[in-house]
Amino acid sequence: MPVPYLTVRDVTEHEIEVRHSRFICALAPVDSEDAAREFVAGRKRRWSDATHNCSAYVIGAQPGHSGAQKADDDGEPGGTAGTPMLEVLSRRGYADVAAVVTRYFGGVLLGAGGLARAYGGAVSETLDRAESVRMIPARVVRVTADHAQAGRLESDLRASPYALRHVDYGDRVTFEVNVALDGVPGFEEWLATATAGRAVPSLGEHVHVAE
């Protein structure tokens, strides 16, 4: 069963200092590994003179479900940077998010424990400042209707609390609607009333939508 998770609404940046080293964290919402890699690459270009640009991302990974996760120490001792960053994201229930922590070395060695605390702490403090979005399980419901009723139904859907994601005009008109998982029975009742039972719904794939 899909479960809710958190993501961030926008790119958020925050800087901390630990024993004269600067740790600049940036978080971004991402919906694919390609988007995550692009964000990481962009931060590396921006801070190309930094000592390290360490990163972690979680794509669609929730407890009990497969997803993509990656951590990169970017030259820091193994497991002291990307891994604690990833652990913070996972422990706090975030997915579809990428984190990059840029470090400018301040001349004082932090040791493995100090590095892990600094990198994980930078991510945690930035999450505290980010605007979070709770994503809840949903289904794509496909609704098929005749052309004669399609215009009215599209208007009703756009005015409803249900998220219309796509309309396909073919021999018949097919609407794709995102419906929260626990709201599917209510949507089916709404649809039957709105179309006098003439539109045909069918359940599609599982997705997540903003609460």
FIKOLZA-1660 file (N, C-alpha, C; in steps of 0.1 Angstrom, whole numbers, plus 5000, padded with zeros to 4 digits):
% residues 211
   i   px   py   pz ch aa at
   1 5008 4988 5000  A  M  N
   1 5000 5000 5000  A  M CA
   1 5009 5013 5000  A  M  C
   2 5007 5022 4991  A  P  N
   2 5015 5034 4991  A  P CA
   2 5013 5042 5003  A  P  C
   3 5023 5049 5007  A  V  N
   3 5022 5057 5020  A  V CA
   3 5026 5072 5017  A  V  C
   4 5021 5081 5025  A  P  N
   4 5025 5095 5023  A  P CA
   4 5040 5097 5025  A  P  C
   5 5044 5108 5020  A  Y  N
   5 5058 5112 5022  A  Y CA
   5 5059 5128 5021  A  Y  C
   6 5070 5133 5025  A  L  N
   6 5072 5148 5024  A  L CA
   6 5082 5151 5012  A  L  C
   7 5080 5163 5006  A  T  N
   7 5090 5168 4997  A  T CA
   7 5091 5183 5000  A  T  C
   8 5100 5190 4993  A  V  N
   8 5101 5204 4995  A  V CA
   8 5094 5211 4983  A  V  C
   9 5089 5223 4986  A  R  N
   9 5082 5230 4975  A  R CA
   9 5091 5237 4965  A  R  C
  10 5102 5243 4971  A  D  N
  10 5111 5251 4962  A  D CA
  10 5125 5248 4967  A  D  C
  11 5135 5253 4958  A  V  N
  11 5149 5252 4962  A  V CA
  11 5151 5261 4975  A  V  C
  12 5158 5255 4984  A  T  N
  12 5160 5262 4997  A  T CA
  12 5175 5260 5000  A  T  C
  13 5182 5271 5004  A  E  N
  13 5196 5271 5007  A  E CA
  13 5198 5277 5022  A  E  C
  14 5208 5271 5028  A  H  N
  14 5211 5275 5042  A  H CA
  14 5226 5271 5044  A  H  C
  15 5233 5280 5052  A  E  N
  15 5247 5278 5054  A  E CA
  15 5250 5277 5069  A  E  C
  16 5258 5267 5073  A  I  N
  16 5263 5266 5087  A  I CA
  16 5278 5267 5087  A  I  C
  17 5284 5270 5098  A  E  N
  17 5299 5270 5100  A  E CA
  17 5302 5260 5111  A  E  C
  18 5312 5252 5109  A  V  N
  18 5317 5242 5119  A  V CA
  18 5332 5243 5119  A  V  C
  19 5337 5248 5130  A  R  N
  19 5352 5249 5132  A  R CA
  19 5358 5256 5119  A  R  C
  20 5353 5267 5115  A  H  N
  20 5358 5275 5104  A  H CA
  20 5355 5269 5090  A  H  C
  21 5350 5257 5089  A  S  N
  21 5346 5252 5076  A  S CA
  21 5332 5257 5073  A  S  C
  22 5329 5261 5061  A  R  N
  22 5316 5265 5056  A  R CA
  22 5309 5253 5050  A  R  C
  23 5296 5251 5054  A  F  N
  23 5288 5240 5048  A  F CA
  23 5275 5247 5042  A  F  C
  24 5274 5248 5029  A  I  N
  24 5263 5254 5023  A  I CA
  24 5254 5243 5017  A  I  C
  25 5242 5242 5023  A  C  N
  25 5233 5232 5018  A  C CA
  25 5222 5237 5009  A  C  C
  26 5219 5230 4999  A  A  N
  26 5208 5234 4990  A  A CA
  26 5199 5222 4988  A  A  C
  27 5186 5223 4989  A  L  N
  27 5176 5213 4987  A  L CA
  27 5168 5217 4975  A  L  C
  28 5163 5207 4967  A  A  N
  28 5155 5210 4956  A  A CA
  28 5145 5198 4954  A  A  C
  29 5132 5202 4950  A  P  N
  29 5123 5191 4946  A  P CA
  29 5127 5185 4933  A  P  C
  30 5127 5172 4932  A  V  N
  30 5130 5166 4919  A  V CA
  30 5121 5154 4917  A  V  C
  31 5118 5151 4905  A  D  N
  31 5108 5140 4902  A  D CA
  31 5114 5128 4894  A  D  C
  32 5128 5129 4892  A  S  N
  32 5134 5118 4885  A  S CA
  32 5149 5118 4889  A  S  C
  33 5156 5107 4886  A  E  N
  33 5170 5107 4888  A  E CA
  33 5177 5117 4879  A  E  C
  34 5173 5119 4867  A  D  N
  34 5179 5128 4857  A  D CA
  34 5178 5142 4863  A  D  C
  35 5166 5146 4869  A  A  N
  35 5164 5159 4875  A  A CA
  35 5174 5161 4887  A  A  C
  36 5175 5150 4895  A  A  N
  36 5184 5151 4906  A  A CA
  36 5199 5153 4902  A  A  C
  37 5203 5145 4892  A  R  N
  37 5217 5146 4887  A  R CA
  37 5219 5160 4881  A  R  C
  38 5209 5166 4875  A  E  N
  38 5211 5179 4869  A  E CA
  38 5212 5190 4880  A  E  C
  39 5204 5188 4890  A  F  N
  39 5206 5198 4902  A  F CA
  39 5219 5197 4908  A  F  C
  40 5224 5185 4910  A  V  N
  40 5237 5183 4916  A  V CA
  40 5248 5189 4907  A  V  C
  41 5247 5186 4894  A  A  N
  41 5257 5192 4885  A  A CA
  41 5257 5207 4885  A  A  C
  42 5245 5213 4886  A  G  N
  42 5244 5227 4886  A  G CA
  42 5251 5233 4898  A  G  C
  43 5249 5227 4910  A  R  N
  43 5255 5232 4922  A  R CA
  43 5271 5230 4921  A  R  C
  44 5275 5220 4915  A  K  N
  44 5290 5218 4914  A  K CA
  44 5296 5228 4904  A  K  C
  45 5288 5232 4894  A  R  N
  45 5293 5243 4885  A  R CA
  45 5293 5256 4893  A  R  C
  46 5283 5259 4901  A  R  N
  46 5282 5271 4908  A  R CA
  46 5293 5273 4918  A  R  C
  47 5296 5262 4925  A  W  N
  47 5307 5262 4936  A  W CA
  47 5319 5253 4931  A  W  C
  48 5324 5256 4919  A  S  N
  48 5334 5248 4914  A  S CA
  48 5347 5249 4921  A  S  C
  49 5349 5260 4929  A  D  N
  49 5361 5262 4936  A  D CA
  49 5361 5257 4950  A  D  C
  50 5350 5250 4954  A  A  N
  50 5348 5245 4968  A  A CA
  50 5357 5233 4970  A  A  C
  51 5359 5229 4982  A  T  N
  51 5367 5218 4986  A  T CA
  51 5359 5205 4982  A  T  C
  52 5346 5205 4985  A  H  N
  52 5338 5193 4982  A  H CA
  52 5324 5198 4979  A  H  C
  53 5317 5190 4970  A  N  N
  53 5303 5192 4968  A  N CA
  53 5296 5178 4969  A  N  C
  54 5292 5175 4981  A  C  N
  54 5286 5162 4985  A  C CA
  54 5271 5162 4982  A  C  C
  55 5266 5151 4979  A  S  N
  55 5251 5151 4975  A  S CA
  55 5244 5138 4980  A  S  C
  56 5231 5139 4980  A  A  N
  56 5223 5127 4983  A  A CA
  56 5209 5130 4977  A  A  C
  57 5202 5120 4972  A  Y  N
  57 5189 5122 4967  A  Y CA
  57 5180 5110 4969  A  Y  C
  58 5167 5112 4970  A  V  N
  58 5158 5101 4972  A  V CA
  58 5147 5104 4962  A  V  C
  59 5144 5094 4953  A  I  N
  59 5133 5095 4943  A  I CA
  59 5123 5084 4945  A  I  C
  60 5111 5088 4949  A  G  N
  60 5100 5079 4950  A  G CA
  60 5102 5068 4960  A  G  C
  61 5111 5069 4970  A  A  N
  61 5114 5058 4979  A  A CA
  61 5106 5061 4992  A  A  C
  62 5098 5051 4995  A  Q  N
  62 5091 5051 5008  A  Q CA
  62 5092 5038 5014  A  Q  C
  63 5090 5037 5027  A  P  N
  63 5091 5024 5034  A  P CA
  63 5083 5013 5027  A  P  C
  64 5090 5002 5024  A  G  N
  64 5083 4991 5018  A  G CA
  64 5082 4992 5003  A  G  C
  65 5087 5003 4996  A  H  N
  65 5085 5004 4982  A  H CA
  65 5099 5008 4976  A  H  C
  66 5101 5003 4963  A  S  N
  66 5113 5006 4957  A  S CA
  66 5114 5020 4952  A  S  C
  67 5126 5025 4951  A  G  N
  67 5129 5038 4946  A  G CA
  67 5144 5040 4944  A  G  C
  68 5147 5052 4940  A  A  N
  68 5162 5054 4937  A  A CA
  68 5167 5062 4949  A  A  C
  69 5179 5058 4954  A  Q  N
  69 5186 5066 4964  A  Q CA
  69 5200 5066 4961  A  Q  C
  70 5207 5077 4963  A  K  N
  70 5221 5078 4960  A  K CA
  70 5228 5088 4969  A  K  C
  71 5240 5084 4974  A  A  N
  71 5248 5093 4982  A  A CA
  71 5262 5094 4976  A  A  C
  72 5268 5106 4976  A  D  N
  72 5281 5108 4970  A  D CA
  72 5289 5116 4980  A  D  C
  73 5301 5111 4984  A  D  N
  73 5310 5118 4994  A  D CA
  73 5319 5128 4987  A  D  C
  74 5320 5127 4974  A  D  N
  74 5328 5137 4966  A  D CA
  74 5342 5140 4972  A  D  C
  75 5349 5129 4976  A  G  N
  75 5362 5130 4981  A  G CA
  75 5364 5131 4996  A  G  C
  76 5353 5132 5003  A  E  N
  76 5354 5131 5018  A  E CA
  76 5356 5116 5021  A  E  C
  77 5361 5113 5033  A  P  N
  77 5362 5099 5037  A  P CA
  77 5349 5092 5036  A  P  C
  78 5350 5079 5031  A  G  N
  78 5338 5072 5028  A  G CA
  78 5328 5071 5039  A  G  C
  79 5315 5074 5036  A  G  N
  79 5304 5073 5045  A  G CA
  79 5303 5085 5055  A  G  C
  80 5311 5096 5053  A  T  N
  80 5311 5107 5062  A  T CA
  80 5303 5119 5057  A  T  C
  81 5298 5119 5045  A  A  N
  81 5291 5130 5039  A  A CA
  81 5278 5126 5033  A  A  C
  82 5278 5120 5021  A  G  N
  82 5266 5117 5014  A  G CA
  82 5257 5107 5022  A  G  C
  83 5263 5098 5029  A  T  N
  83 5255 5088 5037  A  T CA
  83 5247 5095 5048  A  T  C
  84 5253 5103 5057  A  P  N
  84 5245 5110 5067  A  P CA
  84 5235 5119 5061  A  P  C
  85 5238 5125 5050  A  M  N
  85 5228 5134 5043  A  M CA
  85 5216 5126 5039  A  M  C
  86 5219 5114 5033  A  L  N
  86 5208 5105 5029  A  L CA
  86 5200 5100 5041  A  L  C
  87 5207 5097 5051  A  E  N
  87 5200 5092 5063  A  E CA
  87 5190 5103 5069  A  E  C
  88 5194 5115 5069  A  V  N
  88 5185 5126 5074  A  V CA
  88 5173 5127 5065  A  V  C
  89 5175 5127 5052  A  L  N
  89 5163 5127 5043  A  L CA
  89 5153 5116 5046  A  L  C
  90 5159 5104 5046  A  S  N
  90 5151 5092 5048  A  S CA
  90 5144 5091 5062  A  S  C
  91 5152 5095 5072  A  R  N
  91 5146 5094 5086  A  R CA
  91 5135 5104 5088  A  R  C
  92 5136 5115 5081  A  R  N
  92 5125 5125 5083  A  R CA
  92 5114 5124 5073  A  R  C
  93 5114 5113 5065  A  G  N
  93 5103 5110 5056  A  G CA
  93 5102 5117 5043  A  G  C
  94 5114 5122 5038  A  Y  N
  94 5114 5129 5025  A  Y CA
  94 5117 5121 5013  A  Y  C
  95 5111 5124 5002  A  A  N
  95 5114 5117 4989  A  A CA
  95 5112 5128 4978  A  A  C
  96 5116 5124 4966  A  D  N
  96 5115 5133 4955  A  D CA
  96 5123 5146 4959  A  D  C
  97 5134 5145 4964  A  V  N
  97 5142 5156 4969  A  V CA
  97 5157 5153 4967  A  V  C
  98 5165 5163 4963  A  A  N
  98 5179 5162 4962  A  A CA
  98 5186 5172 4972  A  A  C
  99 5197 5168 4977  A  A  N
  99 5204 5177 4986  A  A CA
  99 5219 5178 4982  A  A  C
 100 5225 5190 4982  A  V  N
 100 5239 5191 4979  A  V CA
 100 5245 5200 4991  A  V  C
 101 5255 5195 4997  A  V  N
 101 5262 5203 5007  A  V CA
 101 5276 5206 5002  A  V  C
 102 5279 5219 5000  A  T  N
 102 5292 5224 4995  A  T CA
 102 5300 5228 5007  A  T  C
 103 5312 5223 5007  A  R  N
 103 5321 5226 5019  A  R CA
 103 5333 5234 5014  A  R  C
 104 5336 5244 5021  A  Y  N
 104 5349 5252 5020  A  Y CA
 104 5357 5249 5033  A  Y  C
 105 5368 5242 5031  A  F  N
 105 5376 5237 5043  A  F CA
 105 5382 5249 5050  A  F  C
 106 5380 5249 5063  A  G  N
 106 5384 5260 5072  A  G CA
 106 5398 5258 5079  A  G  C
 107 5405 5247 5076  A  G  N
 107 5418 5245 5082  A  G CA
 107 5418 5236 5094  A  G  C
 108 5407 5232 5099  A  V  N
 108 5406 5223 5111  A  V CA
 108 5400 5210 5107  A  V  C
 109 5407 5199 5109  A  L  N
 109 5401 5185 5106  A  L CA
 109 5390 5182 5116  A  L  C
 110 5379 5177 5111  A  L  N
 110 5368 5174 5119  A  L CA
 110 5367 5159 5123  A  L  C
 111 5374 5151 5117  A  G  N
 111 5373 5136 5120  A  G CA
 111 5360 5131 5114  A  G  C
 112 5359 5117 5114  A  A  N
 112 5348 5111 5107  A  A CA
 112 5334 5115 5114  A  A  C
 113 5334 5114 5127  A  G  N
 113 5322 5118 5134  A  G CA
 113 5318 5132 5132  A  G  C
 114 5328 5141 5133  A  G  N
 114 5325 5155 5131  A  G CA
 114 5320 5158 5117  A  G  C
 115 5326 5152 5107  A  L  N
 115 5321 5154 5093  A  L CA
 115 5306 5149 5092  A  L  C
 116 5304 5137 5097  A  A  N
 116 5290 5132 5096  A  A CA
 116 5280 5141 5103  A  A  C
 117 5284 5146 5114  A  R  N
 117 5274 5155 5121  A  R CA
 117 5273 5168 5113  A  R  C
 118 5283 5173 5107  A  A  N
 118 5283 5186 5100  A  A CA
 118 5274 5184 5087  A  A  C
 119 5277 5174 5080  A  Y  N
 119 5269 5172 5067  A  Y CA
 119 5254 5169 5070  A  Y  C
 120 5252 5160 5080  A  G  N
 120 5238 5157 5083  A  G CA
 120 5231 5169 5090  A  G  C
 121 5239 5176 5098  A  G  N
 121 5233 5188 5104  A  G CA
 121 5229 5199 5094  A  G  C
 122 5237 5200 5084  A  A  N
 122 5234 5210 5074  A  A CA
 122 5221 5207 5067  A  A  C
 123 5219 5194 5063  A  V  N
 123 5207 5190 5057  A  V CA
 123 5195 5192 5066  A  V  C
 124 5197 5188 5079  A  S  N
 124 5186 5189 5088  A  S CA
 124 5182 5203 5091  A  S  C
 125 5191 5212 5092  A  E  N
 125 5188 5226 5095  A  E CA
 125 5181 5232 5082  A  E  C
 126 5185 5228 5070  A  T  N
 126 5179 5233 5058  A  T CA
 126 5165 5228 5057  A  T  C
 127 5162 5216 5060  A  L  N
 127 5149 5210 5060  A  L CA
 127 5140 5218 5069  A  L  C
 128 5145 5222 5081  A  D  N
 128 5138 5230 5091  A  D CA
 128 5133 5243 5085  A  D  C
 129 5141 5248 5075  A  R  N
 129 5137 5262 5069  A  R CA
 129 5130 5260 5056  A  R  C
 130 5129 5249 5050  A  A  N
 130 5122 5247 5038  A  A CA
 130 5107 5246 5040  A  A  C
 131 5099 5249 5030  A  E  N
 131 5085 5247 5030  A  E CA
 131 5082 5233 5025  A  E  C
 132 5077 5225 5034  A  S  N
 132 5074 5211 5031  A  S CA
 132 5061 5209 5025  A  S  C
 133 5059 5199 5016  A  V  N
 133 5047 5195 5010  A  V CA
 133 5044 5181 5013  A  V  C
 134 5033 5177 5019  A  R  N
 134 5029 5163 5022  A  R CA
 134 5023 5157 5009  A  R  C
 135 5028 5147 5004  A  M  N
 135 5023 5140 4993  A  M CA
 135 5016 5127 4997  A  M  C
 136 5003 5126 4993  A  I  N
 136 4995 5115 4997  A  I CA
 136 4992 5106 4985  A  I  C
 137 4989 5093 4989  A  P  N
 137 4986 5083 4978  A  P CA
 137 4974 5087 4970  A  P  C
 138 4974 5084 4957  A  A  N
 138 4963 5087 4949  A  A CA
 138 4962 5077 4937  A  A  C
 139 4951 5078 4930  A  R  N
 139 4950 5070 4918  A  R CA
 139 4946 5079 4906  A  R  C
 140 4951 5075 4895  A  V  N
 140 4947 5082 4883  A  V CA
 140 4934 5075 4879  A  V  C
 141 4923 5083 4878  A  V  N
 141 4910 5077 4874  A  V CA
 141 4907 5083 4859  A  V  C
 142 4905 5073 4850  A  R  N
 142 4902 5077 4836  A  R CA
 142 4887 5077 4834  A  R  C
 143 4882 5087 4829  A  V  N
 143 4867 5089 4827  A  V CA
 143 4864 5090 4812  A  V  C
 144 4856 5082 4807  A  T  N
 144 4853 5082 4793  A  T CA
 144 4839 5087 4791  A  T  C
 145 4837 5097 4782  A  A  N
 145 4824 5103 4780  A  A CA
 145 4822 5106 4765  A  A  C
 146 4809 5107 4762  A  D  N
 146 4806 5111 4748  A  D CA
 146 4809 5126 4746  A  D  C
 147 4811 5130 4733  A  H  N
 147 4814 5144 4730  A  H CA
 147 4803 5153 4735  A  H  C
 148 4791 5148 4734  A  A  N
 148 4779 5157 4738  A  A CA
 148 4780 5162 4752  A  A  C
 149 4785 5154 4761  A  Q  N
 149 4786 5157 4775  A  Q CA
 149 4800 5162 4780  A  Q  C
 150 4809 5161 4771  A  A  N
 150 4823 5163 4775  A  A CA
 150 4826 5178 4779  A  A  C
 151 4820 5187 4772  A  G  N
 151 4822 5201 4775  A  G CA
 151 4818 5204 4789  A  G  C
 152 4805 5200 4793  A  R  N
 152 4800 5202 4806  A  R CA
 152 4808 5195 4817  A  R  C
 153 4812 5183 4814  A  L  N
 153 4820 5175 4823  A  L CA
 153 4833 5181 4826  A  L  C
 154 4840 5186 4815  A  E  N
 154 4853 5192 4817  A  E CA
 154 4851 5205 4826  A  E  C
 155 4841 5213 4823  A  S  N
 155 4839 5225 4831  A  S CA
 155 4836 5221 4846  A  S  C
 156 4828 5211 4848  A  D  N
 156 4825 5206 4862  A  D CA
 156 4838 5201 4869  A  D  C
 157 4846 5194 4862  A  L  N
 157 4858 5189 4867  A  L CA
 157 4868 5200 4871  A  L  C
 158 4869 5210 4863  A  R  N
 158 4878 5221 4866  A  R CA
 158 4873 5229 4878  A  R  C
 159 4861 5229 4880  A  A  N
 159 4855 5236 4891  A  A CA
 159 4855 5228 4904  A  A  C
 160 4858 5215 4903  A  S  N
 160 4857 5206 4914  A  S CA
 160 4870 5206 4922  A  S  C
 161 4870 5199 4933  A  P  N
 161 4883 5197 4941  A  P CA
 161 4892 5187 4935  A  P  C
 162 4888 5180 4924  A  Y  N
 162 4896 5169 4918  A  Y CA
 162 4905 5175 4907  A  Y  C
 163 4918 5170 4907  A  A  N
 163 4928 5175 4898  A  A CA
 163 4927 5169 4884  A  A  C
 164 4923 5177 4875  A  L  N
 164 4922 5172 4861  A  L CA
 164 4936 5173 4855  A  L  C
 165 4942 5162 4851  A  R  N
 165 4956 5162 4846  A  R CA
 165 4957 5161 4831  A  R  C
 166 4947 5156 4824  A  H  N
 166 4948 5155 4809  A  H CA
 166 4934 5152 4803  A  H  C
 167 4932 5157 4791  A  V  N
 167 4920 5154 4783  A  V CA
 167 4924 5150 4769  A  V  C
 168 4918 5139 4765  A  D  N
 168 4921 5133 4752  A  D CA
 168 4908 5132 4744  A  D  C
 169 4908 5140 4733  A  Y  N
 169 4896 5140 4724  A  Y CA
 169 4898 5131 4713  A  Y  C
 170 4892 5119 4713  A  G  N
 170 4892 5109 4702  A  G CA
 170 4878 5106 4698  A  G  C
 171 4875 5093 4695  A  D  N
 171 4862 5089 4692  A  D CA
 171 4852 5093 4703  A  D  C
 172 4857 5091 4715  A  R  N
 172 4851 5095 4727  A  R CA
 172 4861 5104 4735  A  R  C
 173 4857 5111 4745  A  V  N
 173 4866 5120 4752  A  V CA
 173 4870 5113 4765  A  V  C
 174 4883 5112 4768  A  T  N
 174 4889 5106 4780  A  T CA
 174 4895 5117 4789  A  T  C
 175 4891 5117 4801  A  F  N
 175 4897 5126 4811  A  F CA
 175 4905 5118 4821  A  F  C
 176 4917 5123 4824  A  E  N
 176 4925 5117 4835  A  E CA
 176 4925 5126 4847  A  E  C
 177 4921 5120 4858  A  V  N
 177 4919 5128 4870  A  V CA
 177 4927 5122 4882  A  V  C
 178 4935 5130 4889  A  N  N
 178 4941 5125 4901  A  N CA
 178 4932 5126 4913  A  N  C
 179 4930 5115 4919  A  V  N
 179 4920 5114 4931  A  V CA
 179 4927 5107 4942  A  V  C
 180 4927 5114 4954  A  A  N
 180 4933 5108 4966  A  A CA
 180 4927 5095 4968  A  A  C
 181 4936 5085 4973  A  L  N
 181 4932 5071 4974  A  L CA
 181 4919 5070 4982  A  L  C
 182 4918 5077 4994  A  D  N
 182 4906 5075 5002  A  D CA
 182 4894 5083 4997  A  D  C
 183 4896 5091 4986  A  G  N
 183 4885 5098 4980  A  G CA
 183 4879 5092 4967  A  G  C
 184 4884 5080 4963  A  V  N
 184 4879 5074 4951  A  V CA
 184 4864 5071 4951  A  V  C
 185 4859 5065 4962  A  P  N
 185 4845 5062 4962  A  P CA
 185 4837 5075 4961  A  P  C
 186 4841 5086 4968  A  G  N
 186 4834 5099 4967  A  G CA
 186 4834 5104 4953  A  G  C
 187 4846 5103 4946  A  F  N
 187 4847 5108 4932  A  F CA
 187 4837 5100 4923  A  F  C
 188 4836 5087 4925  A  E  N
 188 4827 5079 4917  A  E CA
 188 4813 5083 4919  A  E  C
 189 4809 5087 4931  A  E  N
 189 4796 5092 4934  A  E CA
 189 4794 5105 4928  A  E  C
 190 4804 5114 4929  A  W  N
 190 4803 5127 4923  A  W CA
 190 4801 5126 4908  A  W  C
 191 4809 5117 4902  A  L  N
 191 4808 5115 4887  A  L CA
 191 4794 5110 4883  A  L  C
 192 4789 5101 4890  A  A  N
 192 4776 5095 4887  A  A CA
 192 4765 5106 4887  A  A  C
 193 4766 5115 4897  A  T  N
 193 4756 5125 4898  A  T CA
 193 4758 5136 4887  A  T  C
 194 4771 5139 4884  A  A  N
 194 4774 5150 4875  A  A CA
 194 4770 5146 4860  A  A  C
 195 4770 5133 4858  A  T  N
 195 4768 5128 4844  A  T CA
 195 4755 5119 4843  A  T  C
 196 4748 5118 4853  A  A  N
 196 4736 5110 4854  A  A CA
 196 4740 5095 4850  A  A  C
 197 4752 5091 4855  A  G  N
 197 4756 5078 4853  A  G CA
 197 4761 5074 4839  A  G  C
 198 4762 5085 4830  A  R  N
 198 4766 5082 4816  A  R CA
 198 4781 5081 4814  A  R  C
 199 4789 5086 4823  A  A  N
 199 4804 5086 4821  A  A CA
 199 4809 5073 4828  A  A  C
 200 4819 5067 4822  A  V  N
 200 4825 5055 4827  A  V CA
 200 4839 5057 4833  A  V  C
 201 4840 5055 4846  A  P  N
 201 4854 5056 4853  A  P CA
 201 4861 5043 4853  A  P  C
 202 4874 5044 4852  A  S  N
 202 4883 5032 4854  A  S CA
 202 4895 5036 4862  A  S  C
 203 4900 5027 4871  A  L  N
 203 4911 5031 4879  A  L CA
 203 4924 5028 4872  A  L  C
 204 4933 5038 4872  A  G  N
 204 4946 5036 4866  A  G CA
 204 4957 5035 4877  A  G  C
 205 4969 5040 4873  A  E  N
 205 4981 5037 4882  A  E CA
 205 4980 5045 4895  A  E  C
 206 4989 5040 4904  A  H  N
 206 4990 5047 4917  A  H CA
 206 5000 5059 4915  A  H  C
 207 4996 5070 4921  A  V  N
 207 5005 5082 4920  A  V CA
 207 5004 5089 4934  A  V  C
 208 5011 5100 4936  A  H  N
 208 5010 5108 4948  A  H CA
 208 5007 5122 4944  A  H  C
 209 4998 5129 4952  A  V  N
 209 4995 5142 4949  A  V CA
 209 4996 5151 4962  A  V  C
 210 4998 5164 4960  A  A  N
 210 5000 5172 4972  A  A CA
 210 4987 5173 4980  A  A  C
 211 4988 5172 4993  A  E  N
 211 4976 5172 5001  A  E CA
 211 4969 5185 5001  A  E  C
% end
